[in-house]
Every structure is written in C-alpha cells, then in structure tokens.
Amino acid sequence: MKLTEFVVTEAIIADLQVDSKEAAVRAMVGSLKDAGAFPADDEESIVAAILKREELGSTGIGNGVAVPHTKHPSVDRLVATVAIASNGVDFASLDGEDVFILFLLISPPDRPGDHLRGLENISRHLRDQTFCNFLRQSSSREQVVELLEEADNGDAS
C-alpha cells in the first residue's frame, strides 16, 4: 500500500496555521471534505470521532509528528491527508513537544486491515528522519506530493 494510494492530494495543507489540536483536526477533516472524500454532512461526526480517539491517548507520537485517525462509515476506502504546521501545534504529544507534521486517516469500519496498513506505512516513513526533515521544509502541496511519491518509490531514504 503506497502513501499516494490513500493520501488525497487536493486535501494536503502545506501551511497549517492553527493554535490547538482541535483546530488542526477540524482544518484537516475540512480539507478532506472540501476534496470530496466524504459527504459534507459527516464532517462534524468525523471530527468528534477523531477527538474522542485523542481522549484515549494523544496520537502525537513524538519527534514533531502526529497521526490522528478514526474509523467512520462515511468513507468507503482509506483516505488521508497531510498537513505541515511550520509554527508547530500543541498536540499533547508523548514527548511534550509541538507537532509540525500531521497525517490524518479515516477508514471504513469494515476494513480494519487497511486502517492498520495505512498507519504502519505512515509510521515507517515517519521514522525516516530525512523524510521528516524534507516534509517539514515543504512549503507547497506539490512539494509534499513529490516527497510522498519519492517515499513510495523508496527514494526518500
């Protein structure tokens, strides 16, 4: 499973300017909605589901990265977006540091394997410091897409 198979290009936010975890989640879910990834009527319930998941424990996994995610019946396949927050967002991360790179995933409840594969794929790439450094320096959607394509092709490491 490649990043470019489930990251919705039109939903990528290269310059996320928010001041809270909830605002970051709302912006990313909104960008997926605007890109047509799910019906507009489902936006609030998806935001609520992701924030509820965050109450179980922050998806701010450290090293300036967060991977908020949920399963929701409004999608029929795994969809995701990426946001780069150059100023950082307090995501109550495990290491106490701000988050600069966010991957948000939504998957159908009846496809848990896809959900896990998507999370694993993202996590594997986010362990690559070079990939993270380049992603964090991205200033356009095109640059983010180019990095995702390179990662898919194994060129980012």
Secondary structure, 3 states (H helix, E strand, C coil): CCHHHHECHHHCECCCCCCCHHHHHHHHHHHHHHCCCCCHHHHHHHHHHHHHHHHHCCCEEECCEECCEEECCCCCCCEEEEEEEEEEECCCCCCCCCEEEEEEEEECCCCHHHHHHHHHHHHHHHCCHHHHHHHHHCCCHHHHHHHHHHHHCCCCC
